[in-house]
């Protein structure tokens, strides 16, 4: 079998992308809030059903700018079960992450655990829609409103996801999304801050461009977090493909589920979402079983990923003494299966047969 990675980049038709590149060559405008970035933002505001989309160079900077827009300081409550950027972005901005453990079924942050850590030092909550699976949004927003806290949703995986028939980006003070090449929809590198608050959006636009508001005017501290024209062109080239990408991911997820649901546990989806099926996480009985299965898959040139591992409360640079037992348990047992556009039924069936055969031996 040819090498099968956890994901494979989807590229638009070359001629579609080249049409945008030709226009870039004609104009000579490659960065600094060019016409394609503006068009990209407007089309995503419409597609994603949110008032403001502020495109930036990656999802991590989207988080950092969002924190600064809301003046987060001190500590923020977040989940230990996520990609490391959720935590590292807080630490980079001088904000201490306080880890509230997750729900063992949905793998998203547990609202009752958030309540345990409320204190005067907490200025915000950073929940994660894990794998695009929605958190307990109303409960989290209610906690925030009652305690005068800001909420930034890490919605990195949520392109194409709706919650109660509305955009999932309509909740909290802001959400961020990633447009990294590994995602269902991408701009090669990229991300965005999404908010219905015009004031937050205005601040984010300033901050992504050094705080510059005019040729000779610098209004605030800022950073260089601009998306460039070539990245925006890639995103515009891919916009018409999103629905077909989701349909194909649904096919892939269904095939894994029909093959493996009697052998492995799948996370429980929030019943109020329309999901994008962008990941296929499965839970093994224990870490030993996972490692044995991963080994046999690797021998056969198949490379799933332990995503997310390790649990972020264990990061050595945090010197965190308190552990999140559910997150630690899940992170040791979870493996994300290869899932990308066009992966064949035969390959998925072969992967599943290898997994089932190894589990039956153990």
N, C-alpha and C positions, 0 to 999 in steps of 0.2 A: 504494500500500500504506500502511495506517496505520502509525504509528511502532512499530517492533519493537525493544524494548530487550533487553539480555542476559538480564534476568529480569523477572518480574512477580509481585507479592505474591499469595499464595494466602490467601484469607480463608474462615473457616468460615461455615456458614449463620448468617444474622443472628439467627434465633430462638434458636439454641444459645448464642451469645455473650450475647445479651440476658438469658437466664435467669441467667447468672452475674452480670451487671451489676445485675440486680434485687436479687440477694442482697447485693451490695456496698452498694447504696443502703439496703437494710433494716438492715444491720449498722453502716454508717458506718465500716467498717474497710478502709482503702485501702492501708496500708503497715505496716512494722514487723512482719515475719514473721507475716502473717495466715494464716487457714485455707486459702486457695487456694494460697499459696506452699507450705505444708506438704503439701497434697494433691498438688501438682505434683511436689514432690521425691519423695514416696513412690511415685507412679505411675511416675516415670522410673527410680527404682531398680529397680523390677520390670521395666519395659520394656527398659531398657538392660543389665540383668544385672550391676549393680555395687552394692556395699554402701552407698555414700554418694553422694548428689547434693546439692551445696550450690549453690542457685540464687543468681545475682548479677545485677547490672544490665547487664553486657555481657561479651563474651568477653575483652576487653583487661584489664579488672579481674580477671577470673578468672585470667589468667596472672600478673598482679602479686601477687595474694594467694597463689597457689601458690608463687611464688618465696620469698615471705616466710615461708610455713609451713615451708619446707624450709631456711630460712636460707641461701639462695644468696647468694654474694658473690664478689668478685674477677671471674672470667670464667666464661662458659658457652659451650659449643660448640653452634652452631645452624646452620640452613641459610640460605643467601642467597636461596633460591627460595621465597618465601612472601609473604603480605600483610605490609605494613609493621609491623603491630601486633606480630608475633613479635619483631622487632628493637627497636622503640621501647619496648615494655614492659620489656625488659631494661635498656635505657639509662636509662629513667625510674627504675628501681630501683637505679641505680648499678652495674649489672653489665655488664661489657664483652662484647659478642658476638664470638665467634671463629667465622669462617665455614668450615665444611667443605663442599667442593663436592658436587654431586649426581650421581646416576646418570643418564646421558644417555638411558636408555630409560624408567625409571620416574619420573624427576624428583624422587625422594625422596633424602634425605641418604645419602651413601655411607659405610658403616661403616668401611671402610679409611681414608677421609679423616679420620674422627673420630680414629682412632688417631694420626694425624700430629701432632695438636695437644694431646695429653695432657701436662699439666704440673701442678706443685703449685698453680698459681693457679686451675686449673679446678675448679669445685665442682659443676657440673651439665651436663646435656645437654638441649637443647630441640629435639627433632626435630619434624617436621611430617608428618602424613599428608596429603600434597598432593592436593587435590581429593577427599579421602576415601580415597585409595589408600594402603594400609598401608606403612609403612617396613619395613626389615629388623629386625623387632622383637626376635627372639631375639638377634641379634648385638649390637644396641644395648644391650639389658639386660645381656648378658654383659660387655660393655665396662664398663658402669657398676658392676656387681657387683665386678669384679676391681679397679676403681680407686676404690671407695668414693665413687661419684658419684650424685647424685640425678638422676632423669629425669622431666621434665614433658613429656608429649606434647601438642603443639598439634594437637588433633583437632577443630578448628572445624567441619570439613565432614562429620563422621562419624556423624551421626544415621542409624540404620538399617544401619550397616556392622558386619559380624562378621568375625572373623579366626579361622580354624581352628574354625569353628562355635561360637565364644565371643565375648562382647562385646569389641570392640576397646578398650574402656575399662578392661580388666582388667590392663593392662600398665604398667610403670614405677611410679613412686611416685604419680603422679596424671596425669590428662588434663584438658584443658579443652575445652569445646564452646561454640559461638556459637549463639544463638537470634535473630540479627538478622533483620530482615524480608526480606532478600534470600536467606536460606537456605531449604533444602528444608522445614524445620520451624522455626517462629519463635514468639516471644512479643512481637513488634514490635521491642523492644530486649531484650537479655538474654543470659545465658550461664550456665555452671555449671562448678564444679570437681567432678571425679568421681574417687573413690578408694576402695580397699578398706581403707585405713588409717584406723581410727577416730580416732586422735590427730591426723592431718592434717585430717580433716573437722571435728573439734572446734575446732582452731585457726582454720580457715577461717571457721567460723560466727561466732567471736568477732571476727575481723578485719573481716568484712563489715559489722559493726554497732558500729564505734568501739571495739571491745574490751570492750564492756559485757556482763556476764554476769548482772546483776541490777539491780534498781531503783537501788541505791546502790553498785554494785560495778563497777569498771573494772579488768579484769585485765591488759590488754595494750594496746599501740598498735593502732589500727585505723583504718578509713576507712568512709565511707558507700557501700556497694556493694550495697545491698539490692534485690532484685526487688520490684516492687509488685504489689498484688492484681489490678489490671487486666491487667497483662502475664501474670501467672499464669493468669488467666481465659482469655486468648487461647490460651495453650498448652494448657490443659485442653480447650478447645473444638476444638482441632486434632488431639488425640492419636489419635482414631479414623480420621483421614485419612492417616496416615503411609504405610501400605502401598499405598494407591491412588496416592499421590503418587509413590512409588518406581516402581510399575508404569508409570505414564505417562512418567516420566523415562526409563525403559528403552526405551519405544517411541521417544521422541525421539532418544535416543543411537543406537539401531539404524538409524534412518532416515538420520541424518547419516553414520554409518559406511558404510552400503551405498552412499551417494552419493559419498563423498569419499575413501574409503580408498585408491583407486588414484591419487589426486592429492596427498594430504597424509598426514603421519604422525600417528598417534594414540599417546599415551603407553601404555606397556606396564603392564598391571595386575598387581599381586601375585596369584599363582595361588591363594593361601590365603584370599582375601577373598570375601565376598558383598558386592557394592558397591551403593551407592545411586544411581549414575548422575546425581549432582547437577550435574555440569559436563560440558561438551563442549569440551575443549581440543584444538586442532589445531595442528600445527607446519608452517610454510611453509618453503620452500627457503632463503629469506633474508629480511632485513628489508625490502628493496625490494619483494619480491613481496607480503609481508604488507601493506605500506602501500598498494600499488596496489589490493589486494582490499578493504581496509578503506575506502578512498576510494569505490570503486564501490558498496559496500554502504551507506555513509552517504548517498550521493546518492539511493539507493532507499529511504531512511528506515529502514534496518536498522543497529542499533548494537551490534555485538559489543564485547568489551573485551579489551585487552591485559593479561591477568590470568594471570601476575604480571609486571609491568614497572614500574620497572627492577629489575635484580638488586640485592638489598639491600646487598651489599658495596660498592656504588658510592655510597651515600647520603653527601651532602657533609658532614653534621654528624658523621660518624664519623671522618673523616680516616684512613680505612683504606687502607693502601698495597698490601696484597696482594689480588689479584683471584682470583675463582673462575671460571675460563674456561668451564666447561660451563654453569653457571648464567647467565653473561652471554650466551652464545650462544643458549641456549634462550629466555631472556626477550625477546630481540630477534625471535624467530620465532614466538612463541605467541600465539594468539588464541582466546578462549572464545566459542563460538557461542550465540545466544539459545536458552534452554532453560527452559521453565516449563510448569506444568500447563495443558493444553488448547491449546497452540500447535498449529496444524493441520498435517497432512501437506503440504497445498498450500503453506503458507508455508515450511516447511522445504525442500521441493523447489525452490521459487523461489530461496531463499537459496543452495542448493547449485548451481543452474544459473548464477547470477551468479558464484559463486566459480570454477566450472569454466571458464566462458567467459572470465573475466579471466586465469586461469592459462594457458589455451591461447593467449592473445594475447601473453603475455610471452616 
